[in-house]
């Protein structure tokens, strides 16, 4: 029997509801696939901040590193500024473990309605690959005349040839493995950002030359946003910088029905450190504790985790169970137009696995 040690960080808001649901599904799937998961829960997040003045302890990475993977719920609280929560927990983990590839699939499943007209199941099937450790989210900058009327803020985006090349190459390799449309779209804004995005464009062209069998296109980010709505079926793998990938992956989630279905992986492709898996959605404090959260994004993230761990059959079984529940349409959380609870949706997936 294969055994894996998983660090769980439920975090804040609905993260505390969807993470246990995902663990429940993992345990159920593990029983039929000969896999045992040992979970260690870390109570980091807003409550930890209120008690200790920090989102997680100084030795957090040391505590996480021995585990095979990390399953995160959500981070954020209305009484704590978002930059404090994000820079206090999630971003240090991504950077500290060099999880440079953020992978966010977007699939229109049977039984799910898209706000776009004329699209059926499977006709939208893309994945946004986001550079995850530098770019616009690099922690470089500062304040001058802090909190004074003439205050100045400087925020510097950091683009390295190394960082651009490795995420773009990851995207091409993914397009080969997916073997669907075999197409990579690069998202840029080099007409306005004449240094960072020009470097990105040149790097994309150089890497693309090594994959002549993969079709490519380069889109300005505003045109890409338009085309995500106008022709989403044309996209396969989309590679983008930290900021652009963050925004576009939310859009891809909505055009495929709900951000409650949007899973993601923060990968260290070199496998030196544990990778982190999380739903794209936030902590949703407006519905937290009410059983209204859709756990499928967390469950699909757990499926991505099992595939990364080397259990592809188990990953396929979990995703297949999710597809089956959605196609049947008997259990729907509020974001999908129903009234079922977080627990009821998770149990429906478990029943499908059985």
N, C-alpha and C positions, 0 to 999 in steps of 0.2 A: 504494500500500500504506500502510495506517495504521500508525504506529509509536508505541509507548508506552514510557515509561521507568518501571520498577517498582522500588521499593526493597524488598528482602526482608530481613526480620529473623527468621531461623529460631529464635533464642532458645535455649530450654533443652529438655532431655529429648526427647520425641517430636517437638517442633517442628522439630528438625533432620532428621527423617525425612519428615514429612508436607509440609513446605514444598517441598523438591526435587520431591516427587511432584506437587504442584500445578503447579509450574513446568513440569514435563515435559508435563502435560496441556495447559497453556496454549500451549506451543510447538507441540504436535501440532494443536490446534484452530486455531491461527493460520495454519498452512500451508494449510488448506482454506478459510479465510475472509479471506485477504489481510491478515493482521495480524501485525506483528512486535513482539515484546517484547524490550526490553533490560533485563536484570536487573542491579542492583547490590546486592550482599549486604553487610550490616553485621553484624559479629560481636558484637553487644551482647547482654547477658544475664548469666547467672551467671559464666561464664568471664571475661568482661570485668570483672565485679565483683571476682573473686578477684585479678585482675592489677592493677586500678586503684582499687579501693575504691568504684566507682560502676557502676551498671548500664549507663550510656551516657555519652558525653562531654558536656561543657557545651554544645557547639554542635550537638547532635544534631538539633534542629529545623531549624537552618540547612542541615544536610546533607540532610535529608529533603524540605524544601520544594520544591526544583526538580523532583521526580518527579511523575508523573501519579497515582500511587497507591502504597500501602504494603501489602505482604503479610506478615503476622506469623504465626509458628508458635505458640509458647507461651512463657510466662514463669513461672519458679518453680524452686526448688532446695531440697532438704531441709536443706541446711546454711545457708540464708539465710532469715531471717524473711520471711513472705509480705508483710508491709506494706512491707518494704524493696524487694522485687522489684517489687511493683505500683506503689508510689509513685515508684520509681526509673526506670521505663521506660514502661509502658503509660499510666498516668493522665496524666503530663505531655504525652504526645503527644495524647491525646484533648482535653485542655483547651487546650493550646497551639495546636492547629489547629481549635478550636471544633467538634469532631466531636460535636455535641450529640444526634444521632439514632443510637441503637444499634438495629439492626434484626436480629431473630433469628427466621427462619422455622422452623416445625415441621410436617413433612408425613409422614404415614404412607404410605410407598412400597410398591408391590407387591413381594412377596418379603421383606418385613421383618415380623417378629412384634412386636406390641405386648403388654406385660404385661396390658393390659386385655382383657376378654372382649367379643366381639361386634362388633369393628370391622374393616372391610376396607380395602383400598387407597383412599386419597384421602378417606376419611370423617373423618379428622382432618387439618385443613389450616388452621393459624393462623399468625400472626406476632406476636411480642411486640416492641413498640416501647418502648424504655427511654430515659428521660432520662439523658444520659450525662456531663454536665459539672458538675452541682451536686447538690442534694438531700442524701442521707445520706452521700455520699462526698466532700462538700466538705472540703478540707483546713483546716478551721477548728476550733481547739481547742488543748489543751495539757495539760501535767502540772504539778502543784504537789506539793512534797515528793517529787520524782522519786526512785524506787528506795528510798524510806524506808517504814517500816511503815504510816505514815498517808497514803500516797500517794493523790492525787486525780487522776482523769482527766476532762477535759471534752471532749466531742465535740459540735459544733454542726452540725445539718443546715441547709442554706441553700436556701430555696425563694423564687424571685422570680416575680413575675407574668409577666415577659418569658420566663423559662425554661420555666415551666409552659405558657404559651400557645403557644410555638413548637413544643414537642414534641407537644402535643395536636392542634394544627392539622396537623402532619405526619402524625399517625395518621389523621385524617379524610381527608386527601388520599390517603393510601395505600389506605384502604378504597374510595375512589372508583376508583382505578386498578386495584385487584384485581378489582373488580366481581364479587365472589362472593356472600357473604352480606350484604355492605354493612352491617356491624355493627361498632361500636366499644365495647369494654368498658373502663371506667376502673377502675383499682385504687387503693383508698384505705384509710385507717384513721383517718378523721376522728372516729370515736367516742372515740378515745384521744389522737390527735395534733390538738389543738384549734386549732392555728395553721397549721402547714405544710399539713396535709391539708385543712383547711377552705379555704385559699386554692386548693389544687389542685381541690377540688370546685367551687368557684364559677367558676374559670376553665374547667373542663370544661363546665359548664352554659352558659356564655356562648359558647364556641366551638361547642358542639353546636347552638345555636340558628341558626347560620349554615349548617348542613347538615341541613335538615329531612328529606331523603330517606334519611339514614343512621340506622339503628336504634341505640339506645344502651342501656347498662346501667352501673350503678356498683356495684362489689362491694368489700366489705371484703377485705383481702388474705387472711385466713384462709378466708373463704368461697370466694374465687377459687381457692385451692390445692385445696380440696375439689372444686370444680366442674371443675377441670382433669382430675380423675380421674373424677368422676361423669358429666359431660356435656361432654367435650372437643369433640365435634362441633359444639357451639353457638357456639364462638368463631371469630372471623374476625381482626380486629385488636384487640390488647390493648395499652393504653397505661398505663405505670406509671413510678413514680419510679425512681431509680438502684438502690436496694436491692431494692425489690419486683420490678422488672423482672429484675434479676440472678437472684434466687431462682426466680421463676416460669418463666424461660426454661430453666433446667436441668430443671425438672419437665416442661415441654412437650417437651423433647428425649427424656426417658425414656419418656413415654407414646407417643411415636412410634417407639420401638424402640431407640435408642442415642444417647448423647451423641457418639459417633463419627460421627454424621450431621449434627450441629448446626453450621450455618454462621452467620456474623454479619458485619455491616458497621457500621463506625463512620463515620458520614457527616457531612461539612460540606455540608448541602444547598445552601448559597449558593455552593459551589465556589470559595471564596477560597483554600483550602488543599487538599493531598492528603487523601483519605479513606483509612481503614485497614480492611483486611479480614482476618479471623482465624477459625479454628475456635473454638467455644465451650469445648472441652475444655482442660484444663490440660496441664502438662508430663509428667504420668504417669511419675514416675521409676521406678516399680516395673516398667514394661515398656520403658523407654527403651533403645534400642540393640539390641533383640531382634527387630525386624521385625514386631512384633505390632500396631502402631498402625494404626487405620483412617484412611486418608488422605482419605476421601470428604468429611469436614467441611471440610478445607482446600481440596479441589477445588471443592466447592460454594461456598465463600467466594470462590474465584477466579472462578467463574461470576458471582457477584454483582458482583465488581469489573469484569468485562468489560461487564456491563450498565450499570453506573455510568459507564463510560468511553464509552458510546455505541455498543456493539456488541451489540445485543439478540439478533441471530441467532446469534452465537457463544455467548452466554450460554445460549440455549435449547439449542444443540447439546451443550454440556457437561453441562447438567442432564439432557438426554435420554439421553446416554450413561450417566450415573450411574443413571438410572432403568432403563435396559436391562440393565445389569450386575446390579442388585439383583433385577429381575424374573426374570432367567434363573436366578439362584441357584447358579451354578456356581462362583463365586469369593466366598468369605466370609472376612473376618477374624475373629479370636476373639470380638470383641464381638457379632458377628452369628451366632455359633454354628459358625464354621468354623475352618480351620487355615491359611488362606492368609496370605501376608506383605503388608506395606505395598507393596512393589514390585510384587507380583503383582496386587494390586487396582488400582494405578495403571495398570499395563499393560493390564488388562482394559478400563479406561475408554478408553485410547488406541486399542485395537483397535476398540471400538465407534464411536469418532469416525471411524475409517477406513472 
